[in-house]
Amino acid sequence: MDLGTHVPVVHPPERPENAKVFARKHLRPTVISLLTGSVLFLGAAVRVVLTP
């Protein structure tokens, strides 16, 4: 069953028990959307507070 995004996993030759997951580029859209949403929410809150 496919439940999520596939990310590359690398097992270094010197320590094969420590897997490295390169998930940074897969997390970038999530971080950008959260930041955009929070900026919009805070902007709306400031507008409501400052509007007479």
Sequence and secondary structure as in RCSB ss.txt:
>XXXX:A:sequence
MDLGTHVPVVHPPERPENAKVFARKHLRPTVISLLTGSVLFLGAAVRVVLTP
>XXXX:A:secstr
   S    EE  SS TTS EE  HHHHHHHHHHHHHHHHHHHHHHHHHHH  
